[in-house]
Every structure is written in C-alpha cells, then in structure tokens.
C-alpha cells in the first residue's frame, strides 16, 4: 500500500540558512489493511514523514510510493485517500454541513443529501449542521473529517495526532469510528503520542527517532520485546537469588520482578527459605515499556 | 472537473460573504461615498447633478478597484495562513483547479458589484434627471476589466509573499510611480544632464514601468470618457485592447502563482 525508501528531508532555517535534517533515511512499508502507527518523540519526524507520504512535502531525496504511485498534490491518487490533520486546518468559515458537502464534492463524485445527513447523524453532528466550523470544538471538527471517510468508503486514511486535545468521551467515539472504518477494509496510518491508544487500535508500529525508523514490527512482537515477567512482593529472609531484579524495599517487604522462566525456581526458593509471599502476578510489557527501551536505551527487538 | 470547480467557487463565495474584514472595508467605503453624495441629493441644478453623479460614480469605481485587490489578496492569503489548503490538495483537486476557482470567484463577485454600481448610477441619473450616457457602461466595463488584472496580480503577490508585504509592494512599486520617475529622469536628461547614472536610472525606470502591470492600460486614450461620460464610436475598441492586455496579464500571474503554490514546502 505504502512504501518509503531512504527518504531524506532537510530544511534551511534562519539567516545563515542552517541545515535542519527532518528525515534522515526513513524507510517503511505499510501493508494493505494495516492499522499502522507512527510513534516517536516530539521532533522525531512523524508529521514530516506523514507529509511526505501524503505528497504535501517533497522529499529532498528518496522514494515514496502510495498505491504504486508517487503522491502529488490533488492528483487522482487521492480519490480513495482521506487525511485528518493534527490541527483542525479546515475552512472555518463554512458550516458543518457546508464543509461536509464541500469536502465530499472534491472527490469528484455526486454525493446525495441522504449520505451527508446519515454521516452527520452517525457522528452526532446532525444538530450542529448550521454551526460554523470556527465555533465548533476540535472534536467536532475532527468528526467533520471523519464524515468524509464514512461517505466515500476511504481506502487509505492518514491521521496526524487525531485525538490530541479531545475529551475522553469524544476520544472514545472517535476510536469507535476509526474501528468501523478499519473494519470496512481501510488502511489507516496514524501518528500519535498516546501509546495506550495505539495499543488499542494498531496492528503494526514504526518507532521513529531522529528522522529514521528504528523499529518497524507487529505490535504483538513489540509488546513481547521486554519478556513477560512476574511481579513479586515478599518478606526477605537473608540473601536473595540473582535472578530477582528491580528490587524495591517498602517497609519490611521487598517488591521485585522475576523472569517468567524462573518462576519455578522462585517457588522452590520461597518453599526452602519459608518466605512470606504477599504477591505474585504476571506483568506484560506495555508499548510504553518497549518504546522507552528502544528510544532511551537504544535496544532493538531480537 | 466542473463539479470540483463549482464546489470551490461556492466555498469561496461563502468566504467572501463571511469575511468581516472585507465587509468592514466595503461598509466604511460605502458610508463615506454616501456621505459625500448627500449634498447632491438636495440640489436641482442640472450641471451640479451631473457633477455629483460623476463624482459618486468615480468614487464607487475606485472603491471597486480596491475591493477587487482585496478579493484577490484575501482569498489566497487567508487560505494559505490557515493552512486549510491541506484539506483541498489531499483530495483529487489540483492546485491548478483551486487557483482558477479563486480567480474566477473573485472575478464573479467583482462583476456583480460592477453591475450593482452601474445600476445605481443609472437610477441616480434618472432621479436627478441627468441623461443616461453610454460612458457609464464603458467605465463600468473598463473598471471590471481593470479589476480582473488587479485580482490576478494580487493573487500572484499573495501566493509569493505575506499580505502586508504584497499591499506595500503594490502601493509603492507600481507602474504609475515608475512612469513618474521615468518622466523626471527624461526631463533631467533633456535639461542637459549628462550623468551616466541618470541614464541608467532612466532605463531602469522605463523598464519597470513597462514590466509592472497597469490598471488602465489605455487610460490616456479614454481619458475624455471619464470626464464627459460620452463615448465616441472609435472608443469601444480600447475596451477590447484592455481586455486582451488583462487576459495576458491574468494568464501570466496565474501560471507564476501556480508554480509558486506547487513549490511551497508547507501548504
């Protein structure tokens, strides 16, 4: 669906035209039907990467192919593509209904009033039809963007930090709408800082750091990057075996973690020494754990 | 394609209708025009009525030229500054089509306003019992043609630079200014100055005068119509000449603006 190969983007800034490297050999592949998430720190190059994939920014070097074509502004390629920007860069002088009709008309297909009304109804915007976008909340504006995906059976949807600044209720509705679009067969590419959200939605993740993809893998593989561990809490009795890690003393109780494969060793240890165990539970690594391991510690998955 | 063009033009009309800045400018100018024409409403002298009609009509036509500049400037700068073109160009609507729709919608609004001003002038002529002259139609058509050129030029400048810089550029660097400068250097050369710098300056001013767009390309030839509102049979051809000049100018501005728009790194 999308292939980016060794994409470099640099800007020239300031009076001295200082070179700023935004993308530094970014390569990624998004497969048909993926819910693909781009993750990275602020300034890592996520939005720039998305602009390149959308054709809004021409790379300094490298190759970008979307559905087999090089993306160019306003080309026929966009017939089945939708984009929801980070900031609501909509035509703020239009009302909710006018904007939905206008954006839909740009797809060069006749759109019935019924289809527009149904989409607005589905997203809870029907009662705000005559409200100018300038007076709408960010969530409502994002829903106007989503309405086009529902009207036009979008095949490829780009989302740039779509839930930033939205309240939890709207985030939930938004998430449901995205699931619906994905279930209809659309490929979704999303930038987000909200790792818990990515865990809920995405099936593939690319972690970007300093303008290049450091890891690109299935979400499940990234979640098992840091092997599953057991969290234990017990009252110590003398020296502890060396496989007990992350030891933290809370009063006379020790909280620590042990590798999954050493569970039986730990059980033997507690039986032999007569330890009082308060807690022993399986702890799965989150995407956040994996992200920090990769970006901060420079670890890559095995 | 026509569906997309129509959708863009309708959206642009909504922009003009709801642009408070344009509305405020139009309201202020119309208020001033209304106040300045108030005395004429209370005199029944034929000559004074003609002068009043001439004055009101001239002011309104100048207003239309300024407004045309505003229409061209705001439609581009507002969309570029709001970054809302991201939502347009990531759909099957090319920059070429959008830019054409921007110029067309400004031209349509300008045409409508020219029609309104002409109608007002005809109504005032009838009320003040001044003969309705063909000059009114000629000047209205000429103003509309000039408006087209101004719209295209402002569209180009707004695409290239910040709107404040665009306005400053138009007010300072215009053909009339360089014509004045060229006349001054010519006079200095004729009075005996043999300075090489003056001759170089003269060539530069003349070149800039020719290169920069003119509002009324055949203004000298049609000067009489502006004062008498009478049109001679041979005068009408200047409208077509002006139209030809403006169409070439519009095409040039359109293609340069399109090139600049496509080359912009951040839409």
Interface residues (C-beta under 8 A of the other chain):
Chain A: X11 X54 X55 X56 X57 X58 X73 X74 X75 X76 X77 X78 X79 X81 X82 X83 X85 X87 X89 X90 X91 X92 X93 X94 X98 X101 X102 X103 X105 X106 X107 X108 X110 X132 X145 X158
Chain B: X1 X3 X4 X6 X7 X8 X10 X11 X14 X15 X18 X19 X79 X82 X83 X84 X86 X87 X88 X89 X90 X91 X92 X93 X94 X95 X96 X97 X98 X262 X265 X266 X267
